[in-house]
Amino acid sequence: MAEVLVYVDHVDGAVRKPTLELLTLARRIGEPVAVALGAGAENTASTLAEHGATRVLTHDAAEYADYLVVPKVDALQAAYEAVSPAAVLVSSSAEGKEIAARLALRIGSGIITDAVDLEAGAEGPVATQSVFAASFSTKSRVSKGTPVITVKPNSAAVEAAPAAGAVEALAVSFSAQATGTKVTARTPRESTGRPDLTEAAIVVSGGRGVNGAENFSIIEALADSLGAAVGASRAAVDAGWYPHTNQVGQTGKSVSPQLYIASGISGAIQHRAGMQTSKTIVAINKDAEAPIFELVDYGVVGDLFEVVPQLTEEIKSRKG
């Protein structure tokens, strides 16, 4: 069976959930070969093997931390040349999509971004995408070269499938461009204790109807009762009520959780583009004509300042 390269997203050896989803999808189209780079790369092997990686190619160098994405592209290209895979899978983060695009350009291949499903096809892997603000689903395949495909987090359930996971050192030669953009400083992000927005199983978002930064506390309280991430619409972010890192939408982050709760969000097309593939959508809005109600599974027409606190208390009471 043909091998499929899977780019590993990890933090000091702790593998992030979207990578495990990629391994599940990779097994549908071939044998997963994981590529883990940077500090702690070898420590990813046991987790990757547990989820289907037949081999784990590792490489560590200061360049991965000191410079932006090009060293990682150099390494992924080296892995591509060593393996000659049937496809290359990368998670659809901002960095992941840049890595994938640069790799596709270098190897002269087509690229498919933000896939939500993968299946084997007679002429190569077939990717399902949700397009035009999730109004349509399309099936696509790359017609030239080795497919480079980025997959949205939460698109597949993680499935364990133990494999060999043999660790192999990857030989990497960095290009002249690798040191073109240097990281000069890092500021740790303050931890909220909530899950990462793009990986969360539940997301609670607030919009213009929240009517102020001080009122986002009721959105956070609902999110915390559910163990959810907090999102915000562009209107709320532009007003300075919540950080841009939490923006959901076409110009923010794209999410696809099991449950998405939109509070005080009208449902403009750019917001819908970032959350419409959520499995279950609930909207709370006092405007019964708000566009958000066109795509919800459950809608509550009411004042969020009355509905959200009641919902939070009900959830807490049921949790005991």
C-alpha positions as MATLAB code, in Angstrom:
seq = 'MAEVLVYVDHVDGAVRKPTLELLTLARRIGEPVAVALGAGAENTASTLAEHGATRVLTHDAAEYADYLVVPKVDALQAAYEAVSPAAVLVSSSAEGKEIAARLALRIGSGIITDAVDLEAGAEGPVATQSVFAASFSTKSRVSKGTPVITVKPNSAAVEAAPAAGAVEALAVSFSAQATGTKVTARTPRESTGRPDLTEAAIVVSGGRGVNGAENFSIIEALADSLGAAVGASRAAVDAGWYPHTNQVGQTGKSVSPQLYIASGISGAIQHRAGMQTSKTIVAINKDAEAPIFELVDYGVVGDLFEVVPQLTEEIKSRKG';
ca = [
       0.000    0.000    0.000;
       1.240    3.503   -0.820;
       2.572    5.665    1.992;
       1.005    8.972    3.045;
       3.042   11.705    4.727;
       1.429   13.291    7.793;
       2.944   16.489    9.159;
       2.930   16.344   12.969;
       1.744   19.302   15.019;
       3.192   18.894   18.519;
       4.479   20.889   21.466;
       7.674   19.455   22.948;
       6.569   15.940   22.014;
       2.905   16.287   23.011;
       0.944   15.537   19.829;
      -2.041   17.778   19.192;
      -5.425   16.264   18.386;
      -5.670   17.449   14.726;
      -2.616   15.319   13.903;
      -4.321   12.217   15.299;
      -7.310   13.024   13.081;
      -4.955   13.237   10.091;
      -3.603    9.777   10.896;
      -7.151    8.394   10.936;
      -7.849    9.909    7.512;
      -4.445    8.880    6.145;
      -5.204    5.221    6.850;
      -8.115    5.405    4.399;
      -5.764    6.161    1.532;
      -2.491    4.471    2.495;
       0.014    3.780    5.250;
       0.726    6.869    7.404;
       4.317    8.032    7.720;
       4.577   10.834   10.277;
       7.042   13.725   10.058;
       7.874   15.226   13.472;
      10.209   18.208   13.689;
      11.793   20.277   16.425;
      12.318   19.811   20.153;
      10.765   16.639   21.500;
      10.153   15.163   18.034;
      11.258   11.653   19.078;
       8.883   11.755   22.043;
       5.916   11.811   19.665;
       6.605    8.269   18.424;
       4.547    6.268   20.937;
       1.415    8.379   20.428;
       1.801    8.386   16.657;
       2.357    4.622   16.568;
      -0.739    4.080   18.694;
      -2.767    5.933   16.058;
      -1.444    4.220   12.957;
       1.942    5.666   12.002;
       4.045    2.897   10.484;
       7.137    5.117   10.548;
       8.051    8.364   12.315;
      10.633   10.548   10.584;
      12.224   12.954   13.060;
      14.628   15.875   12.904;
      15.566   18.557   15.398;
      17.500   21.746   14.722;
      17.591   25.261   16.133;
      16.217   26.617   12.852;
      12.707   25.296   13.595;
      12.433   27.553   16.645;
      14.569   30.478   15.490;
      12.982   31.093   12.087;
       9.527   31.025   10.546;
       8.005   28.299    8.355;
      10.668   27.786    5.668;
      12.864   25.356    7.674;
       9.765   23.186    8.193;
       9.032   23.310    4.470;
      12.616   22.252    3.763;
      12.201   19.280    6.087;
       8.833   18.252    4.678;
      10.279   18.448    1.177;
      13.166   16.202    2.290;
      10.620   13.722    3.665;
       8.648   13.879    0.420;
      11.752   13.114   -1.623;
      12.733   10.243    0.698;
       9.299    8.596    0.792;
       7.653    9.419   -2.584;
       4.222    9.408   -0.908;
       0.777    9.120   -2.454;
      -0.294   12.279   -0.598;
       0.838   14.792    2.009;
      -1.573   15.739    4.806;
      -1.266   18.850    6.965;
      -3.652   20.338    9.507;
      -5.495   23.491    8.369;
      -3.975   25.947   10.822;
      -2.627   29.253    9.531;
       0.929   27.887    9.680;
      -0.120   24.510    8.297;
      -1.696   26.035    5.218;
       1.395   28.140    4.547;
       3.652   25.092    4.859;
       1.380   23.099    2.545;
       1.198   25.851   -0.062;
       4.963   26.337   -0.150;
       5.546   22.584   -0.416;
       3.015   22.190   -3.244;
       4.710   24.988   -5.180;
       8.153   23.451   -4.726;
       7.149   19.967   -5.870;
       4.883   21.180   -8.682;
       1.733   19.667   -7.238;
      -1.859   20.710   -6.737;
      -3.156   21.635   -3.301;
      -6.562   21.265   -1.642;
      -7.193   23.309    1.500;
      -9.715   22.969    4.330;
     -10.871   19.469    3.432;
     -13.474   17.991    5.782;
     -13.209   14.385    4.599;
     -10.941   12.093    2.567;
     -11.516    8.874    0.661;
      -9.559    6.692   -1.708;
     -10.218    7.150   -5.425;
      -9.194    5.301   -8.577;
      -7.043    8.261   -9.662;
      -5.891    9.406   -6.247;
      -7.321   10.652   -2.948;
     -10.660   12.469   -3.144;
     -11.222   15.335   -0.723;
     -14.564   16.718    0.379;
     -14.702   20.470    0.962;
     -17.431   22.690    2.345;
     -17.573   25.749    0.060;
     -19.415   29.047   -0.435;
     -19.882   29.523    3.304;
     -20.772   25.832    3.619;
     -23.737   26.170    1.265;
     -22.337   23.345   -0.877;
     -20.111   20.290   -0.495;
     -17.671   19.485   -3.282;
     -15.469   16.491   -4.007;
     -12.096   17.267   -5.552;
      -8.870   15.562   -6.445;
      -5.513   16.910   -7.509;
      -4.876   16.401  -11.218;
      -1.128   17.094  -11.208;
       1.598   15.735   -8.967;
       1.304   14.409   -5.416;
      -1.762   15.815   -3.626;
      -0.992   18.199   -0.775;
      -4.124   18.428    1.369;
      -4.887   20.460    4.473;
      -7.692   19.178    6.704;
      -9.853   21.202    9.076;
      -9.636   20.170   12.745;
     -12.607   18.177   14.079;
     -13.307   16.710   10.635;
     -12.707   13.115   11.732;
     -13.052   11.126   14.927;
      -9.723    9.981   16.358;
      -9.355    6.210   16.075;
      -6.540    4.188   17.606;
      -4.903    1.645   15.278;
      -1.566    0.443   16.675;
       1.290    0.264   14.165;
       5.053   -0.102   14.264;
       5.888    3.593   14.561;
       9.570    2.945   13.864;
      11.598    6.088   14.515;
      13.944    7.092   11.702;
      16.229   10.113   11.493;
      15.372   12.418    8.604;
      18.276   14.019    6.726;
      17.513   17.710    6.139;
      19.516   20.379    4.326;
      18.185   23.882    4.895;
      17.795   26.211    1.944;
      19.174   29.750    1.740;
      15.640   31.047    2.322;
      15.339   29.184    5.634;
      16.981   31.949    7.637;
      15.244   34.826    5.858;
      12.747   35.627    8.600;
      13.991   35.381   12.174;
      11.872   35.162   15.315;
      13.171   37.984   17.515;
      10.912   37.593   20.558;
       8.131   35.458   21.993;
       5.460   36.412   24.498;
       3.677   33.502   26.177;
      -0.084   33.630   25.772;
      -1.943   33.750   29.057;
      -3.727   30.481   29.677;
      -7.467   30.666   30.239;
      -7.766   26.986   31.001;
     -10.160   26.642   28.075;
      -9.531   24.403   25.042;
      -7.996   25.770   21.853;
     -10.664   27.409   19.708;
     -10.040   25.423   16.524;
      -9.798   22.080   18.352;
     -12.632   22.474   20.862;
     -15.585   20.077   20.781;
     -17.850   22.907   21.984;
     -17.592   26.620   21.129;
     -19.666   29.420   22.667;
     -19.459   32.695   20.724;
     -20.676   36.211   21.368;
     -21.394   38.977   18.873;
     -22.623   42.532   18.574;
     -25.599   41.704   20.797;
     -23.282   41.187   23.793;
     -22.954   44.982   23.766;
     -19.625   45.470   25.488;
     -16.421   43.800   26.672;
     -17.684   43.713   30.253;
     -20.657   41.584   29.181;
     -18.520   38.812   27.671;
     -18.305   37.389   31.174;
     -21.717   35.748   30.691;
     -20.462   34.117   27.458;
     -17.375   32.892   29.305;
     -19.506   31.546   32.165;
     -21.605   29.471   29.751;
     -18.456   28.241   28.004;
     -16.862   27.241   31.305;
     -19.969   25.331   32.382;
     -19.644   23.273   29.191;
     -15.856   22.986   29.102;
     -15.970   24.986   25.873;
     -13.830   27.487   24.005;
     -14.955   31.105   23.640;
     -15.363   32.673   20.202;
     -16.404   36.107   18.983;
     -17.823   37.623   15.822;
     -15.893   40.182   13.773;
     -18.185   42.944   15.043;
     -17.310   42.118   18.647;
     -13.599   41.891   17.854;
     -13.560   45.114   15.820;
     -15.258   46.893   18.721;
     -12.409   45.769   20.976;
     -14.631   43.632   23.184;
     -12.659   40.417   22.702;
      -9.199   39.453   21.326;
      -8.750   38.907   17.603;
      -7.304   35.460   18.351;
     -10.843   34.390   19.280;
     -12.534   35.648   16.119;
     -14.601   33.069   14.252;
     -15.245   33.722   10.574;
     -13.785   34.127    7.132;
     -11.237   36.687    8.386;
     -10.725   34.854   11.675;
     -10.583   31.182   12.585;
     -12.588   28.407   11.038;
     -14.132   25.998   13.551;
     -16.067   22.769   13.214;
     -17.054   21.650   16.730;
     -19.680   19.137   17.777;
     -21.686   22.013   19.289;
     -21.603   25.714   18.386;
     -23.625   28.228   20.418;
     -23.990   31.698   18.871;
     -25.215   34.410   21.240;
     -26.121   37.840   19.911;
     -24.679   37.045   16.482;
     -26.765   38.033   13.467;
     -25.164   35.493   11.133;
     -23.399   37.579    8.500;
     -21.951   35.515    5.647;
     -18.358   36.035    6.778;
     -19.159   34.599   10.222;
     -21.110   31.698    8.783;
     -18.105   30.802    6.626;
     -16.131   30.088    9.781;
     -18.610   27.928   11.680;
     -21.235   26.503    9.350;
     -19.684   23.035    9.289;
     -20.333   22.663   13.036;
     -22.228   19.461   13.758;
     -24.973   21.079   15.909;
     -25.661   24.822   15.881;
     -27.662   26.716   18.505;
     -28.451   30.434   18.195;
     -29.735   32.877   20.788;
     -30.919   36.195   19.342;
     -33.784   38.573   20.097;
     -34.251   39.277   16.368;
     -36.416   36.491   14.965;
     -35.400   37.540   11.433;
     -31.647   37.232   12.051;
     -29.934   35.275    9.231;
     -28.293   32.970   11.796;
     -31.643   31.215   12.268;
     -31.500   29.964    8.664;
     -28.817   27.420    9.490;
     -29.386   26.467   13.118;
     -30.488   23.136   14.514;
     -32.014   24.892   17.510;
     -32.928   28.564   17.846;
     -33.973   30.646   20.833;
     -35.631   33.994   20.113;
     -34.943   35.962   23.242;
     -32.684   38.376   25.117;
     -29.294   36.721   25.572;
     -28.900   38.518   28.914;
     -31.853   36.510   30.192;
     -31.385   33.271   28.245;
     -27.635   32.677   28.619;
     -27.447   32.972   32.435;
     -30.471   30.677   32.771;
     -28.845   28.155   30.444;
     -25.601   28.339   32.427;
     -27.390   27.732   35.719;
     -29.379   24.832   34.263;
     -26.194   23.180   32.988;
     -24.491   23.626   36.363;
     -27.475   22.178   38.226;
     -27.580   19.121   35.983;
     -23.864   18.539   36.458;
     -24.535   18.478   40.200;
];
